[in-house]
Amino acid sequence: MSRIQLLQLATSLVKTHGFTRAALAESVLLLPPGQAHPEPLSDTAVSSLFGNGDDARRTLIHAWLDQGIRHMGTVPSPTLKSVLHARLQYNEPVLQHLPEAFALLASPSSGVPLLDPIPALKHASRIADESCYITSDTSVQLSWYARRASIAGIYGASGGSILIPV
């Protein structure tokens, strides 16, 4: 069992457990027969493998975001629309957990709890850049930046509506 394998298994538990230490702890229950544990990981083991406190949750969130990027690349005959649609569909099963996840990413690990917009901007920019890469975008110079900025804005606006609690 490796840390990466447990993170991959834990991402499948996000739908039911959210981005929690419990999802990380229970990931060992999903290991193949012969490797599976009879009980979840202890809190100490979760901290040792994934980080203390909320850092473990941040590790799970980043693993889930990375898996979403990989999912975008599985679209057959990719167009910008189909790639972004695939990403938004990837988000759907965990929509209820995303506001808390992005709030956690926007909060500092220590110190005064000021919200940092950089993680959300970085995420939207990464989605835009990966979308352009998957669709073989050939933009150059200023149009390269303009294209990615507009896609990031569109993705951010479409995702922004899911992050506002009703």
C-alpha positions in Angstrom: 0.0 0.0 0.0 1.4 3.4 -1.0 0.4 6.9 0.0 -0.6 7.6 -3.7 -2.7 4.5 -3.9 -4.5 5.4 -0.7 -5.1 9.0 -2.0 -6.6 7.6 -5.2 -8.9 5.3 -3.2 -9.8 8.2 -0.8 -11.0 10.4 -3.8 -13.7 7.8 -4.5 -15.0 8.3 -0.9 -15.3 12.1 -1.2 -18.8 11.7 -2.6 -20.0 10.1 0.7 -17.4 11.4 3.2 -16.5 14.8 1.9 -12.9 16.0 1.9 -12.3 14.6 5.4 -9.7 12.8 7.4 -12.3 10.0 7.7 -12.2 9.5 3.9 -8.4 9.2 4.1 -8.7 6.8 7.1 -11.3 4.5 5.4 -9.3 4.3 2.1 -7.5 1.2 3.4 -10.8 -0.6 3.5 -11.0 -0.3 -0.3 -7.6 -2.0 -0.9 -7.7 -5.2 -2.9 -8.3 -8.5 -1.0 -5.2 -9.5 0.9 -4.1 -5.9 1.3 -7.2 -4.4 2.8 -7.2 -3.6 6.5 -9.9 -4.8 8.8 -10.4 -1.2 10.2 -9.7 2.4 9.1 -6.3 4.0 9.7 -5.7 5.6 13.0 -5.6 9.4 13.3 -1.9 9.1 13.9 -1.4 7.1 10.7 -3.5 9.6 8.7 -1.3 12.5 10.1 1.8 10.6 9.3 0.8 9.8 5.7 -1.1 12.9 4.7 -0.3 15.7 7.2 -1.5 17.0 10.5 -4.9 18.5 11.0 -6.4 20.3 7.9 -3.2 19.6 5.9 -4.4 16.0 5.4 -7.7 17.4 4.1 -5.8 19.8 1.8 -3.8 16.8 0.5 -7.0 15.0 -0.4 -8.4 18.1 -2.1 -5.3 18.5 -4.2 -5.4 14.8 -5.1 -9.1 15.1 -6.2 -8.3 18.2 -8.2 -5.4 16.4 -9.9 -7.6 13.5 -10.7 -10.1 15.9 -12.3 -7.4 17.3 -14.6 -6.6 13.7 -15.7 -10.3 13.0 -16.2 -10.5 16.0 -18.7 -7.9 14.2 -20.9 -10.1 11.2 -21.3 -12.7 13.0 -23.5 -12.8 11.4 -27.0 -12.3 13.9 -29.9 -11.8 16.7 -27.4 -13.2 20.2 -28.1 -13.0 23.0 -25.6 -16.7 22.6 -24.9 -16.5 18.8 -24.3 -13.4 19.1 -22.1 -14.9 21.8 -19.9 -18.2 19.9 -19.8 -16.4 16.8 -18.7 -14.7 18.8 -15.9 -18.0 20.2 -14.7 -19.6 16.8 -14.8 -16.6 15.5 -12.7 -17.5 18.1 -10.1 -21.2 17.2 -9.9 -21.1 14.2 -7.5 -19.3 16.3 -4.8 -20.9 19.7 -5.3 -22.1 19.8 -1.7 -18.5 19.4 -0.5 -16.8 21.9 -2.8 -17.6 25.2 -0.9 -16.0 23.9 2.2 -13.0 22.5 0.2 -12.3 25.7 -1.6 -12.8 27.7 1.7 -10.2 25.4 3.3 -7.8 26.0 0.4 -8.3 29.7 0.7 -7.5 29.7 4.4 -3.9 29.8 5.6 -2.4 26.8 7.3 -1.5 29.0 10.3 -1.7 32.6 11.4 -4.6 35.1 10.9 -7.4 33.5 8.9 -7.6 35.9 5.9 -9.0 34.4 2.8 -6.5 34.0 -0.1 -8.0 34.1 -3.6 -4.9 32.6 -5.2 -5.9 28.9 -4.9 -9.2 29.6 -6.7 -7.5 31.6 -9.4 -4.7 29.0 -9.7 -7.3 26.3 -10.1 -9.3 28.1 -12.8 -6.0 28.9 -14.6 -4.9 25.3 -14.5 -8.2 24.1 -15.9 -8.0 26.7 -18.7 -4.4 25.7 -19.5 -5.1 22.0 -19.5 -8.2 22.6 -21.7 -6.1 24.4 -24.3 -3.4 21.7 -24.1 -6.0 18.8 -24.6 -7.6 20.6 -27.5 -4.3 21.4 -29.1 -4.7 25.1 -29.0 -2.2 26.9 -31.2 -2.6 30.4 -29.8 0.7 32.4 -29.5 1.9 35.6 -27.9 -0.9 37.8 -26.5 -3.7 35.6 -27.9 -2.2 32.7 -25.8 -2.8 34.7 -22.6 -6.2 36.1 -23.7 -7.5 32.7 -24.6 -6.5 31.2 -21.3 -7.7 34.2 -19.3 -11.1 34.1 -21.0 -11.5 30.3 -20.5 -10.4 30.7 -16.8 -13.0 33.4 -16.4 -15.7 31.3 -18.0 -14.8 28.3 -15.9 -14.6 30.4 -12.7 -18.0 32.0 -13.4 -19.6 28.6 -14.1 -18.0 27.1 -11.0 -18.6 30.2 -8.9 -22.3 29.6 -8.9 -21.8 26.2 -7.2 -19.7 27.6 -4.5 -22.3 30.0 -3.2 -24.3 28.3 -0.5 -28.1 28.5 -1.0 
